[in-house]
Amino acid sequence: MTHYCVANMPGAFARTATQALTNVTYRYIESLADHGLAEACRLHPALLGGINVMNGKLTHPAVAEAHGLKWEKPEL
C-alpha cells in the first residue's frame, strides 16, 4: 500500500477535491437539514466532534485546552 500526502493537493485539483469532500459530507448536511441538529447528532454521533460552541458554551475539549478555558459536553 502506498500513502501519499501533499498539503496543497486540494488547490491543485480543486474540482476533484470538492467532489471528494462533497461525497463524504453530503449525508451529514442532508441529515442536518432534514432533522435539525439534535436528531442529526443522534443519527450520526460523529457530528458531535464538530461542535465547538453550543448555546454560548464551549463544547470542544481541544479548543478549550488551547485557550485555557473550561468546556462542557454539548447538550442536545
C-alpha positions as CSV (number, residue, x, y, z in Angstrom):
1,M,0.0,0.0,0.0
2,T,1.3,3.5,-0.9
3,H,0.4,6.6,1.1
4,Y,0.9,10.0,-0.4
5,C,0.4,13.4,1.3
6,V,1.0,16.8,-0.2
7,A,-0.6,19.7,1.7
8,N,-1.5,21.7,-1.4
9,M,-3.1,18.9,-3.4
10,P,-6.7,20.2,-3.0
11,G,-5.6,23.5,-4.5
12,A,-4.0,21.8,-7.5
13,F,-7.1,19.6,-8.1
14,A,-9.9,21.8,-6.8
15,R,-12.7,20.1,-8.7
16,T,-11.7,16.6,-7.7
17,A,-11.1,17.7,-4.1
18,T,-14.5,19.4,-3.9
19,Q,-16.2,16.3,-5.3
20,A,-14.4,14.0,-2.8
21,L,-15.4,16.3,0.1
22,T,-19.0,16.5,-1.0
23,N,-19.2,12.7,-1.4
24,V,-18.1,12.4,2.3
25,T,-20.1,15.3,3.9
26,Y,-23.3,15.5,2.0
27,R,-25.2,12.8,4.0
28,Y,-24.4,14.9,7.2
29,I,-25.6,18.1,5.6
30,E,-28.8,16.4,4.4
31,S,-29.4,14.9,7.8
32,L,-28.9,18.3,9.5
33,A,-31.4,19.9,7.0
34,D,-34.0,17.1,7.4
35,H,-33.8,16.5,11.1
36,G,-32.2,19.5,12.9
37,L,-29.0,19.5,14.9
38,A,-30.1,17.3,17.9
39,E,-31.6,14.5,15.9
40,A,-28.8,14.6,13.3
41,C,-26.3,14.2,16.1
42,R,-28.3,11.2,17.4
43,L,-28.3,9.6,14.0
44,H,-24.6,10.5,13.3
45,P,-22.7,10.8,16.6
46,A,-19.6,11.8,14.6
47,L,-21.2,15.2,14.2
48,L,-20.7,15.9,17.9
49,G,-17.0,16.2,17.3
50,G,-17.6,19.2,15.0
51,I,-19.4,21.3,17.5
52,N,-17.1,23.9,19.1
53,V,-19.7,26.2,20.7
54,M,-23.3,25.4,21.6
55,N,-25.8,27.7,23.4
56,G,-23.0,30.1,24.4
57,K,-20.8,27.3,25.9
58,L,-17.5,26.0,24.7
59,T,-18.1,22.3,23.9
60,H,-14.8,21.1,22.3
61,P,-12.1,20.0,24.7
62,A,-9.2,20.7,22.4
63,V,-10.4,24.2,21.7
64,A,-10.9,24.8,25.4
65,E,-7.4,23.4,26.2
66,A,-5.8,25.6,23.6
67,H,-7.3,28.7,25.2
68,G,-7.1,27.7,28.8
69,L,-10.9,27.6,29.2
70,K,-13.4,25.2,30.6
71,W,-15.7,23.1,28.4
72,E,-18.9,21.2,28.7
73,K,-20.3,18.3,26.7
74,P,-22.9,19.5,24.1
75,E,-26.4,19.2,25.4
76,L,-28.8,18.1,22.8
